[in-house]
Each structure stands twice: as C-alpha cells, then as structure tokens.
Amino acid sequence: MVACFVHGNKQEVREFGATTRELLELADWLQQGGCQMVAMESTASYWKPLFNILESSGLEAMVVNARHMKAVPGRKTDVKDAEWIADLLQHGLLQASYIPDKAQRELRELVGYLKSLVCKRNRELNRLQKMLEGANIKLSGTITDINGKSARNILETILGGTRIDDEINHHMTPEEKKQSSQSKTLQESLIRVLKLSLQSLEQI
C-alpha cells in the first residue's frame, strides 16, 4: 500500500507491504513524523488490519467511502490516490464513515460468528430430517424436537443396527404403534451419510 504523509507544504510518499510487521512500520513512521490524522479508503475489508494497528498505536484514523470522494484528477495510480486523499484530508473535505469502537467491533464479530453457527446447524438439521423422511422415517410424528436428546438416542440406536420399529415403538402410544409401518433397517449408504451428519452436528 502507498502512504502519503503531508507536513506543512511538504509531502513524503512511501510504500508498505500488508504484513503485520510492515503495517507496524507504517504506524511508527507516522508517529515519528507527528501525524495527527490518518485517512484511508474503505476498500473491501483491506482497511481493517491497518485501522486496528493505527488505533492500537494511538493514532487517530478515519475510513472514507470512495463514493464520497471526488475522482482523482488525471490518470489513477496508487501514488496519486494517496496524494489525493492526503490533500482532501488536509483541506477538511473528507467525510468519515462510522466505525464502531473496538469493543463493539469485537462483539459484532462474535455475534456474527455465533449466528453463522446457528444457521449452519439448522441447515444440517434440515438436511438430516429430509434424509430421514426420504427413507420414510418420520421422527417428527414421534419426537417433537429432532435436535433433542431423545431423537439423538433413537438415531444412534438405529444407526447401530436396531430395527427402526423396535426402537421407535418404545416412544409411541399404543394407537401410534398400530399405525406405524416402519419395520425396516436402513441401507448401509444412508447409515454412513447419517453418521456423517450427526458428527457434523456434534462439531458445530
């Protein structure tokens, strides 16, 4: 990445890599020069590592949406980009995007990750239920929660080789037993897939 440091009527342009060590070098360079404010373009998520390092180094930084900046005059290059952003910042012509503080960002990441796990688990449960229904095994008529302990115990017993009706009948009323027609065992291929599905659920 290219950085342009403006001090007075002078400007200095340097190029840095994107590793943590190189970003720390960039922060040190800015601190040693007495930089008061850093502005950067919000390109995808590339700004996040730099923003975090600048923040932890005590430097004030703003992230700017490229759509809110006037186009760079002339041919666009990384150096011209950096010089143009520095010039706009110096003249107070940049509008900072809202960036939550560190605690909020960390909480958002945690909540987002937990939500993704819940969604992933629900997708796997739906897939498991469809596979069972495809084999004409309708636990939903016997067990209210396919994700519950009773359903897991039934599945593990069936996958161990017990005939389906022998295991499910333990959980049925006499009337339900009369209507049940699940007197079969599972195919080996389906057993393997169901076992993989259960293992996946245990890991989520």
C-alpha positions as a Markdown table, in Angstrom:
| # | Residue | x | y | z |
|---|---|---|---|---|
| 1 | Met | 0.0 | 0.0 | 0.0 |
| 2 | Val | 1.1 | 3.6 | -0.6 |
| 3 | Ala | 1.0 | 6.2 | 2.1 |
| 4 | Cys | 1.4 | 10.0 | 1.6 |
| 5 | Phe | 2.4 | 12.0 | 4.7 |
| 6 | Val | 1.8 | 15.7 | 4.5 |
| 7 | His | 3.6 | 18.1 | 6.9 |
| 8 | Gly | 3.4 | 21.7 | 6.1 |
| 9 | Asn | 4.0 | 22.3 | 2.4 |
| 10 | Lys | 5.9 | 19.1 | 2.0 |
| 11 | Gln | 4.8 | 15.6 | 1.4 |
| 12 | Glu | 6.5 | 12.3 | 1.6 |
| 13 | Val | 5.3 | 9.2 | -0.2 |
| 14 | Arg | 6.3 | 5.7 | 0.9 |
| 15 | Glu | 5.2 | 2.2 | 0.0 |
| 16 | Phe | 4.5 | -0.5 | 2.6 |
| 17 | Gly | 3.5 | -4.2 | 2.5 |
| 18 | Ala | 0.4 | -5.6 | 4.1 |
| 19 | Thr | 2.0 | -7.9 | 6.7 |
| 20 | Thr | 1.6 | -7.0 | 10.4 |
| 21 | Arg | 5.3 | -6.1 | 10.7 |
| 22 | Glu | 5.0 | -3.8 | 7.7 |
| 23 | Leu | 1.8 | -2.1 | 9.0 |
| 24 | Leu | 3.5 | -1.5 | 12.4 |
| 25 | Glu | 6.4 | 0.1 | 10.5 |
| 26 | Leu | 3.9 | 2.4 | 8.8 |
| 27 | Ala | 2.4 | 3.3 | 12.1 |
| 28 | Asp | 5.9 | 4.0 | 13.6 |
| 29 | Trp | 6.7 | 6.2 | 10.6 |
| 30 | Leu | 3.5 | 8.2 | 11.1 |
| 31 | Gln | 4.1 | 8.6 | 14.8 |
| 32 | Gln | 7.7 | 9.7 | 14.4 |
| 33 | Gly | 6.6 | 12.4 | 11.9 |
| 34 | Gly | 4.0 | 13.7 | 14.4 |
| 35 | Cys | 1.0 | 12.7 | 12.3 |
| 36 | Gln | -2.3 | 14.0 | 13.7 |
| 37 | Met | -4.8 | 12.2 | 11.5 |
| 38 | Val | -4.8 | 9.3 | 9.0 |
| 39 | Ala | -7.4 | 8.8 | 6.3 |
| 40 | Met | -7.8 | 5.7 | 4.2 |
| 41 | Glu | -10.2 | 4.4 | 1.6 |
| 42 | Ser | -12.6 | 1.7 | 2.6 |
| 43 | Thr | -11.6 | -0.9 | 0.0 |
| 44 | Ala | -13.4 | -4.3 | 0.8 |
| 45 | Ser | -12.0 | -5.3 | 4.2 |
| 46 | Tyr | -8.4 | -4.4 | 3.5 |
| 47 | Trp | -8.6 | -1.3 | 5.7 |
| 48 | Lys | -9.4 | -3.3 | 8.8 |
| 49 | Pro | -5.9 | -4.6 | 9.7 |
| 50 | Leu | -4.4 | -1.1 | 9.2 |
| 51 | Phe | -7.2 | 0.6 | 11.1 |
| 52 | Asn | -6.7 | -1.8 | 14.1 |
| 53 | Ile | -3.0 | -1.2 | 14.2 |
| 54 | Leu | -3.3 | 2.6 | 13.9 |
| 55 | Glu | -5.9 | 2.5 | 16.6 |
| 56 | Ser | -3.8 | 0.4 | 19.0 |
| 57 | Ser | -0.8 | 2.7 | 18.3 |
| 58 | Gly | -2.8 | 5.7 | 19.5 |
| 59 | Leu | -3.2 | 7.3 | 16.0 |
| 60 | Glu | -6.5 | 8.9 | 15.0 |
| 61 | Ala | -7.8 | 7.4 | 11.8 |
| 62 | Met | -10.8 | 7.8 | 9.6 |
| 63 | Val | -12.2 | 5.4 | 6.9 |
| 64 | Val | -13.7 | 7.1 | 3.9 |
| 65 | Asn | -16.1 | 5.7 | 1.4 |
| 66 | Ala | -14.6 | 6.1 | -2.1 |
| 67 | Arg | -18.0 | 7.2 | -3.4 |
| 68 | His | -17.9 | 10.2 | -1.1 |
| 69 | Met | -14.6 | 11.5 | -2.6 |
| 70 | Lys | -14.2 | 13.4 | -5.8 |
| 71 | Ala | -12.4 | 11.5 | -8.5 |
| 72 | Val | -8.6 | 11.7 | -8.6 |
| 73 | Pro | -7.6 | 14.2 | -11.3 |
| 74 | Gly | -5.7 | 12.6 | -14.2 |
| 75 | Arg | -4.7 | 9.0 | -14.5 |
| 76 | Lys | -5.4 | 6.9 | -11.4 |
| 77 | Thr | -2.5 | 5.3 | -9.7 |
| 78 | Asp | -1.8 | 4.2 | -6.1 |
| 79 | Val | 0.6 | 7.1 | -5.6 |
| 80 | Lys | -1.9 | 9.7 | -7.0 |
| 81 | Asp | -4.7 | 8.1 | -4.9 |
| 82 | Ala | -2.6 | 8.5 | -1.7 |
| 83 | Glu | -1.7 | 12.1 | -2.5 |
| 84 | Trp | -5.3 | 13.0 | -3.4 |
| 85 | Ile | -6.6 | 11.6 | -0.2 |
| 86 | Ala | -4.0 | 13.4 | 1.8 |
| 87 | Asp | -4.8 | 16.7 | 0.1 |
| 88 | Leu | -8.6 | 16.3 | 0.7 |
| 89 | Leu | -7.9 | 15.4 | 4.4 |
| 90 | Gln | -5.6 | 18.5 | 4.8 |
| 91 | His | -8.4 | 20.7 | 3.5 |
| 92 | Gly | -11.1 | 19.1 | 5.6 |
| 93 | Leu | -13.0 | 17.7 | 2.6 |
| 94 | Leu | -13.4 | 14.1 | 3.7 |
| 95 | Gln | -16.4 | 12.6 | 5.4 |
| 96 | Ala | -15.5 | 9.8 | 7.8 |
| 97 | Ser | -17.6 | 6.6 | 7.7 |
| 98 | Tyr | -18.9 | 5.4 | 11.1 |
| 99 | Ile | -16.6 | 2.8 | 12.6 |
| 100 | Pro | -17.8 | 1.3 | 16.0 |
| 101 | Asp | -15.3 | 1.3 | 18.8 |
| 102 | Lys | -13.0 | -1.8 | 19.4 |
| 103 | Ala | -15.3 | -3.4 | 22.0 |
| 104 | Gln | -18.4 | -3.0 | 19.7 |
| 105 | Arg | -16.4 | -4.4 | 16.7 |
| 106 | Glu | -15.3 | -7.4 | 18.7 |
| 107 | Leu | -18.8 | -8.0 | 20.0 |
| 108 | Arg | -20.2 | -7.8 | 16.4 |
| 109 | Glu | -17.7 | -10.3 | 15.2 |
| 110 | Leu | -18.6 | -12.7 | 18.0 |
| 111 | Val | -22.4 | -12.3 | 17.5 |
| 112 | Gly | -22.0 | -12.7 | 13.7 |
| 113 | Tyr | -19.9 | -15.9 | 14.2 |
| 114 | Leu | -22.5 | -17.4 | 16.6 |
| 115 | Lys | -25.3 | -16.5 | 14.2 |
| 116 | Ser | -23.4 | -18.3 | 11.4 |
| 117 | Leu | -23.0 | -21.4 | 13.6 |
| 118 | Val | -26.7 | -21.4 | 14.4 |
| 119 | Cys | -27.6 | -21.1 | 10.7 |
| 120 | Lys | -25.2 | -23.9 | 9.8 |
| 121 | Arg | -26.6 | -26.2 | 12.5 |
| 122 | Asn | -30.2 | -25.5 | 11.4 |
| 123 | Arg | -29.2 | -26.3 | 7.7 |
| 124 | Glu | -27.6 | -29.6 | 8.9 |
| 125 | Leu | -30.7 | -30.5 | 11.0 |
| 126 | Asn | -33.0 | -29.8 | 8.0 |
| 127 | Arg | -30.7 | -31.9 | 5.8 |
| 128 | Leu | -30.8 | -34.7 | 8.4 |
| 129 | Gln | -34.6 | -34.6 | 8.6 |
| 130 | Lys | -35.0 | -34.7 | 4.8 |
| 131 | Met | -32.8 | -37.7 | 4.6 |
| 132 | Leu | -34.8 | -39.5 | 7.2 |
| 133 | Glu | -38.1 | -38.6 | 5.5 |
| 134 | Gly | -36.6 | -39.8 | 2.2 |
| 135 | Ala | -36.2 | -43.2 | 3.9 |
| 136 | Asn | -39.8 | -42.9 | 5.2 |
| 137 | Ile | -38.6 | -42.4 | 8.8 |
| 138 | Lys | -40.8 | -39.7 | 10.3 |
| 139 | Leu | -39.4 | -39.0 | 13.8 |
| 140 | Ser | -41.4 | -35.7 | 13.8 |
| 141 | Gly | -44.5 | -37.8 | 14.5 |
| 142 | Thr | -42.9 | -39.4 | 17.5 |
| 143 | Ile | -40.3 | -36.9 | 18.7 |
| 144 | Thr | -41.2 | -33.2 | 19.0 |
| 145 | Asp | -37.6 | -32.0 | 18.7 |
| 146 | Ile | -35.4 | -33.6 | 16.0 |
| 147 | Asn | -32.5 | -31.8 | 17.8 |
| 148 | Gly | -33.4 | -33.2 | 21.2 |
| 149 | Lys | -31.7 | -35.9 | 23.3 |
| 150 | Ser | -34.5 | -38.4 | 22.6 |
| 151 | Ala | -34.2 | -38.0 | 18.9 |
| 152 | Arg | -30.4 | -38.4 | 19.1 |
| 153 | Asn | -30.7 | -41.6 | 21.2 |
| 154 | Ile | -33.2 | -43.1 | 18.7 |
| 155 | Leu | -30.9 | -42.2 | 15.7 |
| 156 | Glu | -27.8 | -43.6 | 17.3 |
| 157 | Thr | -29.6 | -46.8 | 18.2 |
| 158 | Ile | -31.0 | -47.2 | 14.7 |
| 159 | Leu | -27.6 | -46.5 | 13.2 |
| 160 | Gly | -26.2 | -49.2 | 15.4 |
| 161 | Gly | -28.3 | -51.8 | 13.6 |
| 162 | Thr | -31.5 | -51.9 | 15.6 |
| 163 | Arg | -34.6 | -52.3 | 13.5 |
| 164 | Ile | -36.4 | -48.9 | 13.2 |
| 165 | Asp | -39.7 | -50.0 | 14.6 |
| 166 | Asp | -38.1 | -51.8 | 17.6 |
| 167 | Glu | -36.6 | -48.5 | 18.7 |
| 168 | Ile | -39.3 | -46.0 | 17.7 |
| 169 | Asn | -42.1 | -48.1 | 19.3 |
| 170 | His | -40.6 | -47.5 | 22.7 |
| 171 | His | -41.6 | -43.9 | 22.3 |
| 172 | Met | -45.1 | -44.5 | 20.8 |
| 173 | Thr | -48.6 | -44.7 | 22.3 |
| 174 | Pro | -50.5 | -48.0 | 21.6 |
| 175 | Glu | -52.5 | -46.2 | 18.9 |
| 176 | Glu | -49.4 | -44.9 | 17.2 |
| 177 | Lys | -47.9 | -48.4 | 17.2 |
| 178 | Lys | -50.9 | -49.7 | 15.3 |
| 179 | Gln | -50.4 | -47.0 | 12.6 |
| 180 | Ser | -46.7 | -47.4 | 12.4 |
| 181 | Ser | -45.2 | -49.2 | 9.3 |
| 182 | Gln | -41.5 | -48.6 | 9.8 |
| 183 | Ser | -40.5 | -52.2 | 10.1 |
| 184 | Lys | -37.2 | -52.0 | 8.3 |
| 185 | Thr | -33.5 | -51.3 | 8.7 |
| 186 | Leu | -31.5 | -48.6 | 6.9 |
| 187 | Gln | -29.3 | -49.1 | 3.9 |
| 188 | Glu | -25.6 | -49.0 | 4.6 |
| 189 | Ser | -25.1 | -46.0 | 2.3 |
| 190 | Leu | -27.7 | -44.0 | 4.2 |
| 191 | Ile | -26.3 | -45.1 | 7.5 |
| 192 | Arg | -22.9 | -43.7 | 6.5 |
| 193 | Val | -24.4 | -40.3 | 5.4 |
| 194 | Leu | -26.5 | -40.0 | 8.6 |
| 195 | Lys | -23.5 | -40.8 | 10.8 |
| 196 | Leu | -21.5 | -38.0 | 9.0 |
| 197 | Ser | -24.4 | -35.7 | 9.5 |
| 198 | Leu | -24.5 | -36.4 | 13.3 |
| 199 | Gln | -20.8 | -36.0 | 13.5 |
| 200 | Ser | -21.1 | -32.6 | 11.8 |
| 201 | Leu | -23.8 | -31.6 | 14.3 |
| 202 | Glu | -21.6 | -32.5 | 17.2 |
| 203 | Gln | -18.8 | -30.3 | 15.9 |
| 204 | Ile | -21.0 | -27.2 | 15.3 |
